[in-house]
C-alpha cells in the first residue's frame, strides 16, 4: 500500500492500530502512522498526504515546554482534537474522508501554527 505521506511509516500492531484483514470494533486497522512534531510554534511536517478512507495514526510530539493543541478545522473531515502539554507525546487515530480534499489542522493557542492534510488517491 504505497502512500505519499511525509513523515510516515507503516505500522503493524501497536497501540490502537493493528494490521488485520478482519475488523472488529476493538481492533482498529491503520495503514499509516504519521509522526508530527510541535516545536518552536510550528508543526512539522507542515503538509501531509493520505489516501481517501485510509486509517491514520497521528503521533504528535510537543518538544516545547508549553501547551499546544492540535485541532482540525473542517467538521466534515472529523479530525480529532488533542491537547499537547509541554514535552509530551499524544496519539490519535483518524479515518480520512472518502472525498478528496485539503483539510487544515492548527494550534488554536498560537496563530500561524498549522499544517495541511491532503486526501488524494
N, C-alpha and C positions, 0 to 999 in steps of 0.2 A: 504494500500500500504506500505508494510514493506520495509525499506531501511536501509542498513548498512552504514549509514553516520555518521561519527564522527563529533560532534558539530553541529547537525542539529535539527530543529524542524519543524513539519508540520505547514503549514500556510493555512489560509482560506480566505484571502481577504484584503490584504493591499498592498499599493504601486502599482507596475506594475503587480502583480500576483494575480489572483483570482482563486479560485477553482470553476470550472464550467464544465458542460457537453457539453456546446456549445462553439464553438470557433469563435471569430471574431478578425480581426487584431488589434482592440483597446483593447482587453482583452486577456492578456497572462495567460496561465494556468500553475501554478507552483505546483509541487508535494512536493518539499522540500525547506527549507530555511537553508542556511549554514552560521553560524557566523564564521568569520575569524578575528583574531587579529594580527596586525603587532606591535610587541613590542620587544625592545632590539635586533634588527636586526634578528628577527625570525618571521615566520608565525606560528600561532597555530590555529587549529591543523596542523601538517605537512603532514598528509595523510588524504584524503577524498575519500569516495567511493560512487558512484551513479550508477543508472541503465541506460542501453542504452536508448536513446531517452527521458530521463527524463528532465523536465524543472526545472532548479535550479535557485534560487535567492541567490547570494552571498551578504552578508552584511559584508563589510570589514572595521574594525575599526583600525585606526592608533593611538595608545596611546603614541607614541613617539612625541617629539616636532618638528621633522624634516620630510622632504618629503620622502615618499616611493612611489613605484608604484607596480602594480600587472599586470604581462604580461604573457600570455600563450605562450609557446614555440613551439607548434605544430600547424601550419597553418590550417591543416585539421580539428582539433578539434574546431577551431573558438572561443576559449576562449577570451572574450573581455578584453581589457586593461583598467586600471584605474590609474589615478594619485591620490595619497593619501597625501594631505597636513597634516602637523602635527596636532594631536588632532582632527581629523575629522572622520566621518563615511561616506562611499560611498556604493551604492548598484548597482548591475548589474545583469541582467538576462541572462542565458545561457542555451541552449539546448544541452545536452550531445549527442555525436555522437552515431549512431546506432551500430557502430563497437566497440567491447570491446577493451580495451587498457589502457595504462598508459600515462597520459598527464601531463607534468610538467608546473608549473607556478612559476614565480620568480620576485624578485625586481631587476631590471637591475642596480639600483644605489648602491646596497650593495651585493657584492659577497657572496654566501653561503646562502642567504635568499631565500628559496624556499619551495614549497610544491608540493605534488604529488596528482593528481586526477585520481583515478582508475575507469574506466567504466566497470562494470561487472554485468551480470544478476544473 
